Amino acid sequence: MSTQKVSVTLESSALDRARKAAGPRGLSSYLDAALEEKLERDERRQALLEYLDELEATDPTPELTTRRANRRAARIIEAAAR
């Protein structure tokens, strides 16, 4: 696997914490692993959203039922936030 040197701007406090967390393995290795994990999560999330869009497009539930369920869900979420 090839590597490439880049310049990035990071928050000082986050950089200090990352250096401490990286320890002897080094900051570059730590940030590389963190970036890989974030990219994998983002890719899985995107795949899930695309799958849900497909399911929604083929959902046989009547529109009125869906609207009622969405309103009820919104009320539940609102009540939980209080």
Backbone as ProteinMPNN parsed JSONL, in Angstrom:
{"seq_chain_A": "MSTQKVSVTLESSALDRARKAAGPRGLSSYLDAALEEKLERDERRQALLEYLDELEATDPTPELTTRRANRRAARIIEAAAR", "coords_chain_A": {"N_chain_A": [[0.845, -1.172, 0.0], [0.613, 2.153, -0.878], [1.741, 5.309, 0.418], [0.984, 8.741, 1.145], [2.102, 11.982, 1.694], [0.458, 14.571, 3.394], [-0.941, 17.792, 4.138], [-2.799, 18.984, 6.791], [-5.265, 20.819, 8.636], [-5.949, 20.906, 11.998], [-7.896, 20.935, 15.02], [-6.292, 22.184, 17.881], [-6.624, 21.033, 20.454], [-7.78, 18.554, 19.85], [-5.736, 17.429, 18.372], [-3.701, 17.242, 20.286], [-4.873, 15.356, 22.012], [-5.032, 13.196, 20.252], [-2.33, 12.673, 19.774], [-1.541, 11.809, 22.332], [-3.158, 9.531, 22.561], [-2.187, 8.012, 20.452], [0.365, 7.281, 21.159], [3.304, 5.227, 21.222], [3.014, 4.159, 18.666], [2.697, 6.179, 16.874], [1.55, 9.283, 15.453], [0.763, 9.493, 12.731], [0.11, 6.849, 12.001], [-1.975, 6.366, 13.789], [-3.899, 8.324, 13.003], [-4.307, 7.489, 10.379], [-5.527, 4.975, 10.758], [-7.826, 5.817, 12.107], [-9.064, 7.36, 10.13], [-9.576, 5.385, 8.191], [-11.452, 3.803, 9.61], [-13.546, 5.671, 9.904], [-14.21, 6.158, 7.211], [-15.125, 3.604, 6.465], [-17.4, 3.37, 8.136], [-18.944, 5.489, 7.126], [-19.343, 4.579, 4.499], [-20.796, 2.216, 4.97], [-23.068, 3.335, 6.171], [-24.049, 4.859, 4.041], [-24.667, 2.809, 2.225], [-26.69, 1.534, 3.669], [-28.631, 3.587, 3.747], [-29.22, 3.782, 1.02], [-30.308, 1.237, 0.609], [-32.563, 1.414, 2.283], [-33.948, 3.418, 0.921], [-34.575, 2.007, -1.408], [-36.276, 0.043, -0.329], [-38.329, 1.672, 0.61], [-39.274, 2.727, -1.769], [-40.563, 0.572, -2.873], [-42.511, -0.005, -1.078], [-45.581, -1.287, -0.098], [-47.403, -0.116, 1.581], [-50.277, 1.845, 2.197], [-50.446, 5.366, 1.411], [-51.782, 7.087, 3.23], [-51.697, 5.631, 5.628], [-48.945, 5.585, 6.054], [-48.438, 8.348, 6.415], [-49.894, 8.798, 8.783], [-48.48, 7.132, 10.549], [-45.978, 8.399, 10.499], [-46.646, 10.868, 11.65], [-47.373, 10.022, 14.208], [-44.957, 8.913, 15.08], [-43.41, 11.228, 15.125], [-44.667, 12.604, 17.221], [-44.051, 10.884, 19.341], [-41.26, 11.061, 19.405], [-41.002, 13.774, 19.981], [-42.181, 13.86, 22.542], [-40.389, 12.272, 23.936], [-38.172, 13.882, 23.914], [-38.682, 15.806, 25.729]], "CA_chain_A": [[0.0, 0.0, 0.0], [1.428, 3.369, -0.938], [1.348, 6.392, 1.312], [1.16, 10.078, 0.586], [2.193, 13.0, 2.724], [-0.508, 15.651, 3.2], [-0.99, 18.807, 5.18], [-4.17, 19.222, 7.227], [-5.413, 21.71, 9.777], [-6.759, 20.254, 13.018], [-8.037, 21.646, 16.291], [-5.145, 21.904, 18.747], [-6.971, 20.111, 21.545], [-7.969, 17.222, 19.263], [-4.412, 16.947, 17.984], [-3.019, 16.848, 21.523], [-5.485, 14.101, 22.461], [-4.641, 12.141, 19.312], [-0.914, 12.338, 20.04], [-1.504, 11.004, 23.556], [-3.777, 8.23, 22.275], [-1.347, 7.281, 19.497], [1.499, 6.716, 21.885], [4.505, 4.868, 20.464], [2.772, 3.778, 17.265], [2.841, 7.387, 16.072], [0.355, 10.026, 15.071], [0.344, 9.163, 11.366], [-0.534, 5.535, 12.037], [-3.231, 6.538, 14.517], [-4.845, 9.06, 12.168], [-4.622, 6.643, 9.229], [-6.507, 3.979, 11.215], [-9.072, 6.517, 12.404], [-9.665, 7.729, 8.851], [-10.111, 4.153, 7.6], [-12.672, 3.452, 10.348], [-14.584, 6.651, 9.559], [-14.629, 5.905, 5.832], [-15.919, 2.375, 6.461], [-18.707, 3.692, 8.727], [-19.68, 6.321, 6.167], [-19.741, 3.741, 3.37], [-21.887, 1.345, 5.436], [-24.245, 4.188, 6.37], [-24.572, 5.187, 2.709], [-25.279, 1.592, 1.685], [-27.946, 1.339, 4.387], [-29.59, 4.587, 3.272], [-29.646, 3.384, -0.328], [-31.183, 0.077, 0.783], [-33.835, 1.898, 2.818], [-34.634, 4.104, -0.183], [-35.136, 0.965, -2.269], [-37.42, -0.542, 0.365], [-39.388, 2.666, 0.649], [-39.824, 2.876, -3.12], [-41.416, -0.581, -3.174], [-43.383, -0.217, 0.079], [-46.982, -1.328, -0.503], [-48.253, 0.518, 2.581], [-50.992, 3.02, 1.676], [-49.849, 6.658, 1.795], [-52.451, 7.604, 4.426], [-51.141, 4.889, 6.767], [-47.573, 6.066, 6.237], [-48.505, 9.705, 7.002], [-50.322, 8.654, 10.185], [-47.355, 6.565, 11.304], [-44.955, 9.449, 10.618], [-47.115, 11.851, 12.648], [-47.287, 9.395, 15.534], [-43.529, 8.826, 15.406], [-42.96, 12.586, 15.47], [-45.181, 12.902, 18.566], [-43.281, 10.075, 20.299], [-39.927, 11.669, 19.475], [-41.152, 15.048, 20.685], [-42.434, 13.575, 23.951], [-39.147, 11.738, 24.516], [-37.2, 14.975, 24.015], [-39.036, 16.688, 26.866]], "C_chain_A": [[0.889, 1.234, 0.0], [0.887, 4.408, 0.033], [1.618, 7.713, 0.619], [1.173, 11.068, 1.733], [1.225, 14.129, 2.389], [-0.382, 16.645, 4.348], [-2.46, 19.056, 5.51], [-4.151, 20.181, 8.409], [-6.39, 21.076, 10.748], [-6.85, 21.143, 14.249], [-6.891, 21.228, 17.208], [-5.466, 20.885, 19.822], [-7.166, 18.696, 21.016], [-6.626, 16.616, 18.886], [-3.619, 16.491, 19.204], [-3.558, 15.511, 22.028], [-5.081, 12.94, 21.558], [-3.195, 11.719, 19.529], [-0.786, 11.458, 21.282], [-2.049, 9.604, 23.292], [-2.891, 7.377, 21.37], [-0.175, 6.607, 20.182], [2.654, 6.36, 20.966], [4.243, 4.488, 19.007], [2.808, 4.974, 16.332], [1.52, 7.98, 15.609], [-0.138, 9.644, 13.683], [-0.419, 7.846, 11.328], [-1.902, 5.623, 12.698], [-4.287, 7.224, 13.645], [-5.238, 8.26, 10.934], [-5.689, 5.614, 9.607], [-7.856, 4.636, 11.497], [-9.805, 6.911, 11.121], [-10.284, 6.513, 8.176], [-11.416, 3.746, 8.273], [-13.825, 4.388, 9.978], [-15.1, 6.413, 8.148], [-15.498, 4.649, 5.743], [-17.311, 2.622, 7.032], [-19.556, 4.496, 7.754], [-20.185, 5.495, 4.986], [-20.874, 2.787, 3.757], [-23.173, 2.134, 5.612], [-24.876, 4.529, 5.019], [-25.256, 3.981, 2.074], [-26.617, 1.32, 2.36], [-29.01, 2.324, 3.909], [-30.107, 4.251, 1.88], [-30.599, 2.194, -0.263], [-32.548, 0.515, 1.299], [-34.628, 2.654, 1.761], [-35.286, 3.101, -1.119], [-36.371, 0.336, -1.629], [-38.61, 0.406, 0.352], [-40.058, 2.815, -0.713], [-40.773, 1.731, -3.475], [-42.386, -0.898, -2.042], [-44.851, -0.199, -0.357], [-47.937, -0.657, 0.484], [-48.949, 1.737, 1.981], [-50.407, 4.328, 2.223], [-50.473, 7.217, 3.066], [-51.899, 6.92, 5.679], [-49.73, 5.369, 7.077], [-47.573, 7.449, 6.879], [-48.902, 9.632, 8.468], [-49.179, 8.119, 11.046], [-46.266, 7.598, 11.507], [-45.36, 10.492, 11.639], [-46.997, 11.28, 14.054], [-45.828, 9.294, 15.983], [-42.994, 10.19, 15.822], [-43.424, 12.974, 16.864], [-44.378, 12.134, 19.631], [-41.898, 10.671, 20.491], [-39.974, 12.977, 20.248], [-41.353, 14.832, 22.183], [-41.162, 13.06, 24.636], [-38.108, 12.84, 24.722], [-37.485, 15.88, 25.209], [-38.442, 16.257, 28.139]], "O_chain_A": [[1.818, 1.334, 0.802], [-0.284, 4.376, 0.414], [2.371, 7.792, -0.351], [0.343, 10.992, 2.638], [1.17, 14.592, 1.249], [0.211, 16.354, 5.386], [-3.268, 19.308, 4.617], [-3.137, 20.327, 9.091], [-7.517, 20.745, 10.382], [-5.991, 21.992, 14.486], [-6.562, 20.044, 17.295], [-4.677, 19.976, 20.077], [-6.758, 17.734, 21.668], [-6.41, 15.417, 19.064], [-2.941, 15.465, 19.156], [-2.787, 14.636, 22.424], [-4.819, 11.836, 22.035], [-2.878, 10.532, 19.471], [-0.027, 10.489, 21.292], [-1.476, 8.612, 23.743], [-2.852, 6.155, 21.511], [0.222, 5.499, 19.822], [2.957, 7.102, 20.031], [5.17, 4.496, 18.196], [2.937, 4.806, 15.12], [0.527, 7.281, 15.405], [-1.342, 9.488, 13.481], [-1.469, 7.746, 10.694], [-2.87, 5.028, 12.225], [-5.425, 6.764, 13.558], [-6.381, 8.341, 10.485], [-6.645, 5.407, 8.86], [-8.904, 4.081, 11.166], [-11.029, 6.804, 11.044], [-11.392, 6.595, 7.645], [-12.38, 3.386, 7.597], [-14.95, 3.936, 9.764], [-16.308, 6.461, 7.917], [-16.497, 4.637, 5.024], [-18.299, 2.14, 6.479], [-20.743, 4.22, 7.578], [-21.312, 5.681, 4.526], [-21.8, 2.571, 2.976], [-24.249, 1.661, 5.245], [-26.098, 4.492, 4.874], [-26.309, 4.121, 1.452], [-27.574, 0.919, 1.698], [-30.159, 1.941, 3.69], [-31.293, 4.417, 1.595], [-31.586, 2.147, -0.997], [-33.576, 0.044, 0.813], [-35.853, 2.543, 1.711], [-36.41, 3.309, -1.574], [-37.384, 0.121, -2.294], [-39.747, -0.002, 0.114], [-41.271, 3.006, -0.795], [-41.681, 1.904, -4.287], [-43.019, -1.954, -2.051], [-45.316, 0.79, -0.924], [-49.146, -0.629, 0.253], [-48.309, 2.566, 1.336], [-49.933, 4.381, 3.358], [-49.761, 7.772, 3.902], [-51.661, 7.585, 6.688], [-49.37, 5.538, 8.242], [-46.789, 7.701, 7.794], [-48.318, 10.32, 9.306], [-48.948, 8.61, 12.15], [-45.682, 7.668, 12.589], [-44.525, 10.958, 12.414], [-46.572, 11.971, 14.98], [-45.512, 9.563, 17.142], [-42.212, 10.292, 16.768], [-42.676, 13.599, 17.615], [-44.067, 12.676, 20.692], [-41.416, 10.773, 21.619], [-39.099, 13.258, 21.066], [-40.763, 15.54, 22.999], [-40.903, 13.388, 25.794], [-37.259, 12.736, 25.608], [-36.614, 16.633, 25.643], [-38.654, 16.9, 29.168]]}, "name": "protein", "num_of_chains": 1, "seq": "MSTQKVSVTLESSALDRARKAAGPRGLSSYLDAALEEKLERDERRQALLEYLDELEATDPTPELTTRRANRRAARIIEAAAR"}
